[in-house]
Amino acid sequence: RVRGSVAQVPFDHFHRESASLIRQAVFGRDEGGHIRDSFAFPANNLVFTNIDIQSVEPVDQKTRDSLQKSVQLAIEITTKSQEAAARHEAERREQEAKGKLERQ
């Protein structure tokens, strides 16, 4: 159930909404479109009322490697962006300080 539901959504959407998507796959939705509060097995009256998601990992090694590479690339891009912003801010402050010194 869970794998089938997850396979139908883009990775970015799953990454942002994984807990909700997994709960929806396990419990289903009611007539109003809301995620149900429980799931029951009528054969033995076993009722699930909550799930605890310990981890979410791809089963396929190729997908896992690709995901790891994407995460590393995203971290590098974010780091470089933050470094560039900090460098730009430092240069702006330096120019501002030079301007004040020249006016004195």
Buried (B, 14 or more C-beta within 10 A) or exposed (E): EBEEBBEEBEEEEBEEEBEEBBBBBBBEEEEEEEBBEEBEEEEEEEEEEEBEEEEEEBEEEEEEEEBEEEEEEEEEEEEEEEEEEEEEEEEEEEEEEEEEEEEE
